[in-house]
Amino acid sequence: MAAEIQCPIDLFLRQEEKTVRLTREINQARTAAEKAPWAQELIEAVDVLLACEQYDLGSPDCRLCHNFSGLRHKTADLVVKASRLSR
C-alpha cells in the first residue's frame, strides 16, 4: 500500500493529478525542446503547492508535500534549462 499525503484542504490531491499527467508528458517527449513546455507547466503546478497558505511546518504531510514539490520544481527547471542549451 502506497503512502498518501493527507492534505487538510485537498490541494495536494488536486495538484497531484496534474503533476502526474505532466510528468508522463515530459517522459514521453523525445527531445528537450519537446519536454520544455510540459516542464514549464509542471513548475507552475508545483508552485501552487509551494505557495500554499495553509502550510504547517509541524505537519509531516505538509513537509512531505513541500519536499516533493521542491524536488519536482528543481527537476522541471533542469529540463527547461536543458532545452535552452540544445537550441
Rosetta blueprint (number, residue, H / E / L):
1 M L
2 A L
3 A L
4 E L
5 I L
6 Q L
7 C L
8 P L
9 I L
10 D L
11 L H
12 F H
13 L H
14 R H
15 Q H
16 E H
17 E H
18 K H
19 T H
20 V H
21 R H
22 L H
23 T H
24 R H
25 E H
26 I H
27 N H
28 Q H
29 A L
30 R L
31 T L
32 A H
33 A H
34 E H
35 K H
36 A H
37 P H
38 W H
39 A H
40 Q H
41 E H
42 L H
43 I H
44 E H
45 A H
46 V H
47 D H
48 V H
49 L H
50 L H
51 A L
52 C L
53 E L
54 Q L
55 Y L
56 D L
57 L L
58 G L
59 S L
60 P H
61 D H
62 C H
63 R H
64 L H
65 C H
66 H H
67 N H
68 F H
69 S H
70 G H
71 L H
72 R H
73 H H
74 K H
75 T H
76 A H
77 D H
78 L H
79 V H
80 V H
81 K H
82 A H
83 S H
84 R H
85 L H
86 S L
87 R L
